[in-house]
Amino acid sequence: MKIRNLFFEVGNLDGLFAFILFIMFGPALLFFIIGIILMSQQKKKAGKIFMILAGIYLLISLGVCGTMMVGL
């Protein structure tokens, strides 16, 4: 009986939580850093585009991954 119940028990989910947080904030942070670098190199239009992409990615990822973390 114990062996059958072993497959249904969930262990430590810290790695999964960290992975979801990385997916949520990683690319948005990377786009934001690229945008700042481009803005400092006098490429204002490309920098603004990357910052807008960072904001849109963050908004969408907080919606999708946030609902996964809440459990809806």
N, C-alpha and C positions, 0 to 999 in steps of 0.2 A: 504494500500500500504506500509506503513512503517513497518509493521510486516513481510512482505515477504522479504524486503530488509535487515532486521536485521540478517538473517541467512547467508548472503553473506559478511557481513562486518567482517573484521579481527580486533581483538582488540590488546592488548599488547602482543607481542611475545618474551618478554625478558626471560621468563622462558624456552621456547623452545630453544632459543639461548644458554642459560647457560647449558641446558641439552645436547645439541649437543657438546658444548665445553668440557663438562665433559666426554662424550663418546670418544672424540678425544684424550684428554690428560690424563685422569684418569688412565686407565689401563697401559699405557706406563710409566707413572710416578711411579705407584706402582711396576711394573716389574723392573724399574731402581733402586728403593730404595731397593727392595729385592736383586737385584744383588750386590749392594754396601755392604749390610749387609753380604751376603755370602762371598764376597771377603775379607772382614775384618775378617771373622772367618776361614780363611785359606781353604776355599772351592772354589778355584780359577776356576775350570772347571764349576761348577754349576753357579757361579757368572757371568762368561762370557756368558753362555747360556741364563741367564735371561736378560743380557744387550743386547744381539743380538735379543732376543724376543721383548724387549722394542723398539728397533730401527725398527724392521720389523712392529710391531703393529702401531707405530707412522707413518711410511711411508704409510701404507695401509689406516689407519684412516684419515690421511690428504687428501688422494686421494678421498676416498668415501665421507666422511663428508664435505670435502671442496667443492666438486662439488654440494652437496646438498645445502650448504650455498650460493654458487654463483648462483645456480638456473639453472644449465644446464640439 
